[in-house]
């Protein structure tokens, strides 16, 4: 394998990692902001009030985006295995 192929593969792996983690992190960010806004307006400072909704939002985002994430990981793994097979030839 040449160095260009390895760098391209590493870049694609990092991009896939960012894209796969974006749905749960984005959902947690939005829900966290909304809960902080709610706490600021009601002056209710309960720590579990922010953690539980963010956790639920992250799980829901993973459930909804799970098939897409799985498809992307499967496609990347397939391409990786094809490259490994070409090295042996």
Secondary structure, DSSP 8 states (H G I E B T S, - for coil): --HHHHHHHHHHHHHHHHHHHHHHHHHHHHHHHHHHHHHHHHT---THHHHHHHHHHHHHHHHHHHHHHHHHHHHHHHHHHHHHHHHH-
